[in-house]
Amino acid sequence: KKISDKIEATRWALRKLFVDKELCEHIVNALKSYRQDYDEYTKTWGKDPVHDWSSHPSDMIAYFALYIRSSGSLDQYSVPGRASYDDGMGQAAYNQSGIQR
């Protein structure tokens, strides 16, 4: 999959899923740290994300998101009214469904 597909699927999933910030602290921090390099000289972003400690947890969430989005399996875990992941910018404070812990 293209990186843009993985990022879009992850954004989609985070609007739908309940994420326990305490139990999933490492994953939440990895998602916040996932990034591309910026070349000041050419004023361009790198083609691929930086490969560091955040890569593997972020990729795990991305592939999970691609799976649930393509299979439609999120519906089996629907829990109306559960709080979802808040990215710190007021995004996705509440949703209609989420993963039950």
Buried (B, 14 or more C-beta within 10 A) or exposed (E): EEEEEBBBBBBBBBBBBBBEEEEBEEBBBBBEBBEEEEEEEEEEEEEEBEEEEBBEBBBEBBBBBBEBBEEEEBEEBBEEEBBBBBBEEEEBEEBEBBBEE
